[in-house]
Amino acid sequence: MATQDTATIVTLHQPKAKTPAERAKAYRDRKREKAGTPVAQKPVFSAPVAPAPKQPRPAVTPVTRRHAVTPSQPLASLALAVAAFALAAVGVTMNGWFARSLGSSDIAGWLFLALGIAADLAALAIPCCAARQWQARQRGTAAAAWLAWAATFAFAVIAGIGFASVNISDVTTARASRVTPATETARAQLADAMTARDKECKGGVGKFCRERETAVAERRQALDAAMHAIAQTADPQTEAASKIVAWLSFGTIRPSGDDFAMLRLILLALLPQIGGILLMIGRKAE
């Protein structure tokens, strides 16, 4: 039985017989391996691979660059907006009051009041509108808007100058007319000197009459000095500012009190009218 099974086995794969040249090459290769000489490998050639087709690049959508917004920017814009509306409220009140005071009748006063309020509101709103039109490349409309703003701004500043000058003048005059012990003493001495001069000079001009005239002149100068001292204290801000500048510059710059009075007048008239500029700056910062 075992002999029959063995006889029935069929060889599935038989090695191919080598040629004499192949056997000789195999013998030489075995000799080289024993001697440690590397056997030259038969180069293997691979089929060329076709390059992959280029894929079209996707279209890039342009992205508008925006500046990074820091947490402090919204707060700064809000602060500018609050300051702008506060200055606008002050400017409208100042210019409306002064414009109404120029009217010779109630109707004229109310008309001037409406004109002052409208001019201040226009000066507040025009800068933002003009900047938006300029960005939209509407150059002609933006230029006309800035011209209108210049007219309303000039009107508002002039009205502010009138308001500030009237009120400052009234306050300083009231302070300068105060009666102090020094002025009362100077007036009493001047009155006594004038009475003595009148008595002495009644009979004619002589030596004693001229002495009384000299005494009257001295008493009048003393009264003027006392009044001038009160006038200086009536507006201590300008005097103190001039002294500070002279002290800081070691006496090189010596502005007068009138110089600071003019600077203060300009600032009081100008600052309430820049609300529109502050709104424009705050909008740009957003």
C-alpha positions in Angstrom: 0.0 0.0 0.0 2.8 2.4 0.9 4.5 1.5 -2.4 1.4 2.3 -4.4 1.1 5.8 -2.6 4.7 6.6 -3.3 4.4 5.7 -6.9 1.4 7.9 -7.4 3.2 11.1 -6.2 3.5 13.5 -9.1 6.2 16.1 -8.9 4.5 19.5 -9.2 7.6 21.7 -9.9 10.9 20.5 -11.3 13.9 22.9 -11.4 15.1 23.9 -14.8 18.4 22.5 -15.9 21.2 25.0 -16.0 23.5 25.4 -19.0 27.2 24.9 -18.6 27.8 28.7 -18.7 25.3 29.2 -15.9 26.9 26.5 -13.8 30.3 28.0 -14.3 29.0 31.4 -13.2 27.4 30.0 -10.1 30.7 28.2 -9.2 32.6 31.5 -9.6 30.0 33.3 -7.4 30.4 30.7 -4.6 34.2 31.1 -4.8 33.9 34.9 -4.4 31.5 34.6 -1.4 33.9 32.2 0.3 36.8 34.7 -0.4 34.7 37.7 0.9 34.4 39.4 -2.5 31.0 41.0 -3.0 29.1 39.5 -5.9 28.0 41.9 -8.6 24.3 42.2 -8.6 22.5 42.2 -11.8 21.0 45.6 -12.4 17.3 45.7 -12.1 15.5 48.1 -14.4 12.1 49.4 -13.4 9.5 50.6 -15.9 9.4 54.4 -16.2 6.6 55.9 -14.1 4.6 58.6 -15.8 4.5 61.9 -13.8 1.3 62.6 -12.1 -0.8 65.3 -13.8 -0.6 68.7 -12.3 -3.7 69.6 -10.4 -5.1 73.1 -10.9 -4.4 75.4 -8.0 -7.6 76.5 -6.2 -8.5 80.1 -6.6 -7.5 82.3 -3.6 -10.1 84.6 -2.3 -8.6 87.9 -1.4 -8.8 88.6 2.3 -9.1 92.1 3.6 -6.4 92.8 6.1 -7.6 94.3 9.3 -5.5 95.6 12.2 -5.6 93.5 15.3 -8.0 95.1 17.7 -6.6 95.4 21.2 -9.0 95.6 24.2 -7.9 99.2 24.9 -9.1 100.4 21.5 -12.9 100.1 22.2 -12.4 101.9 25.5 -10.4 104.7 23.9 -13.1 105.1 21.2 -15.8 105.2 23.8 -13.9 107.8 25.8 -13.5 109.9 22.7 -17.2 109.7 21.9 -18.2 110.7 25.5 -15.7 113.6 25.4 -17.0 114.7 22.0 -20.6 114.8 23.0 -19.8 116.5 26.3 -17.8 119.2 24.5 -20.6 119.5 21.9 -23.2 120.0 24.7 -21.0 122.8 26.2 -20.5 124.4 22.9 -24.2 124.4 22.0 -25.1 125.9 25.3 -22.4 128.6 25.1 -23.0 129.6 21.6 -26.8 129.5 21.9 -26.7 131.7 25.0 -24.4 134.3 23.4 -26.2 134.3 20.1 -29.5 134.9 21.8 -28.0 137.8 23.8 -27.2 139.6 20.5 -30.9 139.9 19.5 -32.5 143.3 19.9 -35.9 141.7 20.4 -37.3 138.3 21.5 -37.8 137.1 18.0 -34.3 138.1 16.9 -32.9 136.5 20.0 -34.6 133.2 19.3 -33.5 133.3 15.7 -29.9 133.8 16.7 -30.3 131.0 19.3 -31.5 128.6 16.6 -28.7 129.7 14.3 -26.1 129.1 16.9 -27.4 125.6 17.8 -27.7 124.5 14.2 -24.1 125.7 13.5 -22.7 123.7 16.4 -24.6 120.6 15.5 -23.3 120.9 11.9 -19.8 121.3 13.1 -20.2 118.2 15.2 -21.6 115.9 12.5 -19.8 117.0 9.3 -16.3 115.6 9.9 -17.5 112.0 10.2 -19.7 112.3 7.1 -16.9 114.0 5.1 -14.4 111.3 6.1 -16.9 108.6 5.0 -17.4 110.3 1.6 -13.7 110.6 1.1 -13.2 106.9 1.7 -16.0 106.2 -0.9 -13.9 108.3 -3.4 -16.6 111.0 -3.5 -14.0 113.7 -3.6 -16.2 116.6 -4.6 -18.9 115.9 -2.0 -16.2 115.5 0.7 -14.5 118.8 -0.3 -17.9 120.6 -0.1 -18.5 119.1 3.3 -15.2 120.3 4.6 -15.9 123.8 3.3 -19.2 123.8 5.1 -17.5 122.6 8.3 -15.0 125.4 8.1 -17.8 128.0 7.9 -19.7 126.5 10.8 -16.5 126.0 12.8 -15.5 129.6 12.3 -19.0 130.9 13.3 -18.9 128.7 16.4 -15.4 129.7 17.5 -16.3 133.4 17.1 -19.4 132.9 19.2 -17.4 131.1 21.8 -14.9 133.9 22.0 -17.8 136.3 22.6 -19.2 134.2 25.4 -15.8 133.7 27.1 -14.7 137.3 26.8 -18.0 138.7 28.2 -18.1 136.4 31.2 -14.4 136.8 32.0 -14.6 140.6 31.7 -17.6 140.7 34.0 -15.9 138.6 36.7 -12.6 140.4 36.6 -14.4 143.8 36.8 -16.4 142.7 39.7 -13.3 141.5 41.5 -11.3 144.6 40.7 -14.0 146.8 42.2 -13.9 145.2 45.6 -13.4 147.5 48.5 -10.6 146.5 50.8 -9.2 148.1 54.0 -6.2 149.3 51.9 -8.4 151.1 49.4 -10.6 152.6 52.1 -7.5 154.0 53.8 -6.1 155.4 50.6 -9.4 157.1 49.7 -9.7 158.6 53.1 -6.1 160.0 53.0 -6.8 161.4 49.5 -9.9 163.1 50.6 -8.1 164.7 53.6 -5.3 165.9 51.4 -7.8 167.4 48.9 -9.6 169.2 51.7 -6.4 170.6 53.1 -5.3 171.7 49.7 -8.6 173.5 49.0 -8.3 175.4 52.3 -4.7 176.4 51.8 -5.1 177.4 48.1 -8.2 179.4 48.7 -6.3 182.7 49.3 -3.9 182.1 46.4 -1.0 179.9 45.3 1.9 180.0 47.6 4.5 177.8 49.2 2.0 175.9 51.5 -0.5 175.5 48.7 2.1 173.8 46.5 3.0 171.5 49.4 -0.7 170.5 49.6 -0.8 169.9 45.9 2.2 167.5 46.2 0.5 165.7 49.1 -2.7 165.2 47.0 -0.6 163.8 44.1 1.1 161.3 46.5 -2.2 160.2 48.0 -3.7 159.7 44.5 -0.7 157.5 43.5 -1.2 155.4 46.7 -4.8 154.9 45.8 -3.9 153.9 42.3 -1.4 151.4 43.6 -4.0 149.8 45.9 -6.5 149.6 43.1 -3.8 148.0 40.8 -3.0 145.4 43.4 -6.7 144.4 43.6 -6.9 144.3 39.8 -4.0 141.9 39.7 -5.7 139.6 42.2 -8.9 139.8 40.2 -7.3 137.4 37.6 -4.6 135.4 39.5 -4.5 132.6 36.9 -2.7 134.7 34.2 -0.3 136.3 36.6 0.6 132.9 38.1 1.1 131.4 34.7 3.4 134.1 33.6 5.5 133.8 36.8 5.8 130.0 36.3 7.0 130.4 32.7 9.6 133.0 33.8 10.8 130.7 36.6 11.1 127.6 34.4 13.0 129.5 31.8 15.3 131.2 34.3 14.0 134.6 33.3 14.7 134.0 29.6 11.0 134.1 28.7 8.8 136.6 30.4 5.3 136.5 29.0 2.8 139.0 30.4 -0.5 138.3 31.9 -2.2 139.6 28.8 -0.5 136.9 26.7 -1.9 134.1 28.9 -5.3 135.8 29.0 -5.4 135.7 25.1 -4.3 132.0 25.1 -7.0 131.1 27.6 -9.6 132.9 25.6 -8.6 131.1 22.4 -8.7 127.7 24.2 -12.1 128.4 25.8 -13.6 129.2 22.5 -11.8 126.4 20.5 -12.1 123.3 22.7 -16.0 123.1 22.7 -15.9 123.0 18.9 -13.7 120.0 18.3 -16.2 117.4 19.2 -16.7 116.4 15.5 -12.9 115.9 15.1 -12.9 113.7 18.2 -15.7 111.6 16.8 -13.9 111.2 13.5 -10.7 110.1 15.3 -12.6 107.6 17.5 -14.3 106.1 14.4 -10.9 105.6 12.7 -9.5 103.9 15.8 -12.3 101.2 15.7 
